[in-house]
Amino acid sequence: MKTRLFSFFLILMFSAPLANAQTSFAVLGGVNVQNLNGKDITGDKLENDMIIGFHAGVNAQIPIVPQFYFQPGLLFSTKGAKNTNGAITNKFNISYVELPLNLVYKALLGNGYIMIGFGPYLGYGIGGKVTTEGDAASIKTDITFQNVVEAGDPLGEFYLKAFDAGGNVFVGYEMANGVFFQLNTQLGMLKINPEDKRISSNDSSLKNTGFGLSLGYRF
């Protein structure tokens, strides 16, 4: 069901611009500063550190009324976190395909436009690794995406839900030649840790949060 919903929004994003000749397009990319926030299995607050990732993709800008636009996009984005406990450091790198669906306000400022945007995003995990580093060794484990971890599933795997969703907010500036930059913030609304039937009592809650800086070109 979730995969069908994601596919529906992809079709909507690419079909809507065909109905409006004033639609513009952009390519963009930039840096992510991400974390995994929430609680561990005992309900204590997680003490993770942020990591640096990146994003790259495209978007369309569709006029709605003067100064307001609908801006759907399609991004590849890397997220995660880092956790250090004594001599052991775990680094979580997660790769997502994301569909931001933003409403954007643009006002003339100088020779360009100031931009303020907000809206939901949908994400789908397509890969990732957990890197565990100690004094003498480094071990990499693939992330397994599934909604429920059964009692017989391997203990050595790291499990996450593939589907993610949350909210975007950004501010930026677009120059007259189409070059733009923006500061993005993102707050995950869904728990991405699966139900784990191997654990009798589990109060864990894991959500993506972070911010980033994008540079792009609109044409």
PLY file of the C-alpha trace (Angstrom):
ply
format ascii 1.0
element vertex 219
property float x
property float y
property float z
element edge 218
property int vertex1
property int vertex2
end_header
0.00 0.00 0.00
2.75 2.44 0.94
4.68 1.63 -2.25
1.54 2.29 -4.32
1.02 5.62 -2.56
4.63 6.63 -3.27
4.18 5.66 -6.94
0.97 7.70 -7.17
2.75 10.85 -6.01
5.57 10.23 -8.50
3.03 10.05 -11.34
1.33 13.21 -10.04
4.63 15.09 -9.93
5.57 14.32 -13.53
2.09 14.66 -15.04
1.02 17.95 -13.41
3.61 20.15 -15.22
2.19 19.09 -18.58
-1.01 21.00 -17.75
0.71 24.33 -17.21
2.96 25.99 -19.77
4.46 28.31 -17.14
5.99 25.48 -15.17
9.73 25.73 -14.58
12.21 23.05 -13.59
15.34 22.93 -11.47
18.27 20.72 -10.67
19.73 20.99 -7.19
22.09 19.37 -4.75
23.75 20.03 -1.46
24.80 18.98 2.00
22.70 17.26 4.70
23.44 17.45 8.43
21.35 14.62 9.88
20.55 12.79 13.09
18.37 9.96 14.38
16.45 11.23 17.39
14.11 9.49 19.78
14.28 6.91 22.57
16.05 3.60 23.15
14.30 0.37 24.17
14.17 1.48 27.82
12.59 4.85 26.94
15.74 6.90 27.56
16.56 9.73 25.16
19.03 8.81 22.45
22.39 10.61 22.57
23.42 10.37 18.93
25.71 12.72 17.03
24.95 14.29 13.65
26.61 13.11 10.46
27.22 14.78 7.10
25.36 13.48 4.05
24.16 14.88 0.73
21.13 15.24 -1.49
20.65 15.68 -5.23
17.66 15.78 -7.53
15.13 17.79 -9.48
11.91 19.70 -8.91
9.12 21.38 -10.83
7.62 24.77 -9.96
3.94 25.16 -10.86
2.18 28.55 -10.46
-0.98 28.52 -8.33
-1.81 32.19 -7.73
0.51 35.24 -7.98
3.64 34.69 -5.83
2.58 31.19 -4.74
3.77 27.93 -6.31
3.42 24.19 -5.88
6.88 22.64 -5.95
7.06 18.83 -6.11
10.49 17.26 -6.31
12.38 14.01 -6.50
15.59 13.64 -4.48
18.20 11.09 -3.56
19.18 11.83 0.03
21.52 10.26 2.58
20.74 10.42 6.29
21.76 8.75 9.54
23.62 9.34 12.79
26.68 8.38 14.80
26.86 6.90 18.28
29.96 6.41 20.43
30.03 4.17 23.49
33.49 3.84 25.00
35.87 2.56 22.34
33.04 1.51 19.99
31.56 3.87 17.38
28.51 2.98 15.31
27.77 5.03 12.19
24.39 4.66 10.47
24.17 5.67 6.79
20.73 5.42 5.18
19.89 6.18 1.54
16.41 7.44 0.62
14.45 8.38 -2.46
12.35 11.36 -1.35
9.36 13.20 -2.73
9.01 16.71 -1.22
5.67 18.41 -1.92
6.16 22.05 -1.00
4.10 25.21 -1.20
6.43 28.11 -2.02
6.02 31.86 -1.64
8.32 34.02 -3.81
8.62 37.79 -3.48
10.75 40.20 -5.51
13.87 41.33 -3.65
16.54 43.21 -5.55
17.16 41.52 -8.90
15.88 38.17 -7.66
13.35 36.53 -5.39
13.28 35.57 -1.75
11.71 32.14 -1.25
9.87 30.62 1.71
8.61 27.08 1.39
6.99 24.40 3.49
5.19 21.11 3.04
5.31 17.37 3.59
7.78 14.86 2.24
7.55 11.14 1.56
10.65 8.98 1.68
11.51 5.38 0.87
14.68 3.67 2.05
16.61 1.95 -0.71
19.83 1.00 1.08
22.16 1.65 3.94
24.94 0.37 6.14
25.92 0.34 9.78
29.66 0.69 10.31
30.99 -0.45 13.69
34.53 0.65 14.50
36.64 -0.38 17.48
40.29 -0.37 18.45
41.22 -3.25 16.18
38.48 -3.74 13.60
35.80 -2.17 11.45
32.65 -4.11 10.51
30.01 -3.07 7.97
26.47 -4.48 8.07
23.73 -3.86 5.51
20.51 -2.31 6.79
17.47 -4.55 6.31
14.15 -2.84 5.60
11.04 -4.48 7.02
8.06 -3.37 9.10
8.10 -6.24 11.60
11.08 -8.14 12.98
10.01 -11.69 13.73
11.27 -13.80 16.64
13.41 -15.95 14.34
15.09 -13.12 12.43
18.89 -12.84 12.76
20.19 -10.93 15.77
23.16 -9.46 13.91
21.06 -7.44 11.43
19.99 -3.80 11.81
16.36 -3.28 10.86
14.45 -0.17 9.78
11.13 0.57 8.14
11.55 1.66 4.54
8.76 4.24 4.52
9.33 7.66 6.09
7.35 10.90 6.08
7.58 14.30 7.69
7.71 18.02 7.11
10.00 20.42 5.21
10.64 24.12 5.78
13.11 26.18 3.77
14.14 29.76 3.03
16.29 30.84 0.13
17.08 33.30 -2.62
16.81 32.89 -6.39
18.87 35.21 -8.60
17.71 36.62 -11.93
19.86 34.12 -13.86
18.09 31.15 -12.23
20.80 30.21 -9.73
19.37 29.75 -6.23
20.41 28.63 -2.78
18.31 27.64 0.20
18.56 26.52 3.81
16.40 23.47 4.50
15.12 21.93 7.71
13.38 18.59 7.95
11.49 16.85 10.73
10.52 13.21 10.46
7.03 12.45 11.77
7.05 8.65 11.56
8.90 6.08 13.61
11.30 4.30 11.30
12.21 1.52 13.74
10.08 -1.59 13.12
8.04 -3.59 15.59
10.48 -6.11 17.10
8.88 -9.32 18.32
12.20 -10.54 19.74
11.92 -7.96 22.53
9.17 -8.26 25.15
9.34 -4.63 26.27
10.36 -2.03 23.73
9.85 1.74 24.15
12.17 2.72 21.32
11.29 5.47 18.86
13.56 6.49 15.99
12.95 9.47 13.69
14.97 11.31 11.05
15.73 14.98 11.71
18.20 17.44 10.24
18.93 20.42 8.06
20.85 21.16 4.91
22.06 23.68 2.36
21.10 23.42 -1.31
22.46 25.05 -4.47
20.50 24.79 -7.70
19.61 26.19 -11.09
16.09 26.87 -12.36
15.30 26.95 -16.07
0 1
1 2
2 3
3 4
4 5
5 6
6 7
7 8
8 9
9 10
10 11
11 12
12 13
13 14
14 15
15 16
16 17
17 18
18 19
19 20
20 21
21 22
22 23
23 24
24 25
25 26
26 27
27 28
28 29
29 30
30 31
31 32
32 33
33 34
34 35
35 36
36 37
37 38
38 39
39 40
40 41
41 42
42 43
43 44
44 45
45 46
46 47
47 48
48 49
49 50
50 51
51 52
52 53
53 54
54 55
55 56
56 57
57 58
58 59
59 60
60 61
61 62
62 63
63 64
64 65
65 66
66 67
67 68
68 69
69 70
70 71
71 72
72 73
73 74
74 75
75 76
76 77
77 78
78 79
79 80
80 81
81 82
82 83
83 84
84 85
85 86
86 87
87 88
88 89
89 90
90 91
91 92
92 93
93 94
94 95
95 96
96 97
97 98
98 99
99 100
100 101
101 102
102 103
103 104
104 105
105 106
106 107
107 108
108 109
109 110
110 111
111 112
112 113
113 114
114 115
115 116
116 117
117 118
118 119
119 120
120 121
121 122
122 123
123 124
124 125
125 126
126 127
127 128
128 129
129 130
130 131
131 132
132 133
133 134
134 135
135 136
136 137
137 138
138 139
139 140
140 141
141 142
142 143
143 144
144 145
145 146
146 147
147 148
148 149
149 150
150 151
151 152
152 153
153 154
154 155
155 156
156 157
157 158
158 159
159 160
160 161
161 162
162 163
163 164
164 165
165 166
166 167
167 168
168 169
169 170
170 171
171 172
172 173
173 174
174 175
175 176
176 177
177 178
178 179
179 180
180 181
181 182
182 183
183 184
184 185
185 186
186 187
187 188
188 189
189 190
190 191
191 192
192 193
193 194
194 195
195 196
196 197
197 198
198 199
199 200
200 201
201 202
202 203
203 204
204 205
205 206
206 207
207 208
208 209
209 210
210 211
211 212
212 213
213 214
214 215
215 216
216 217
217 218
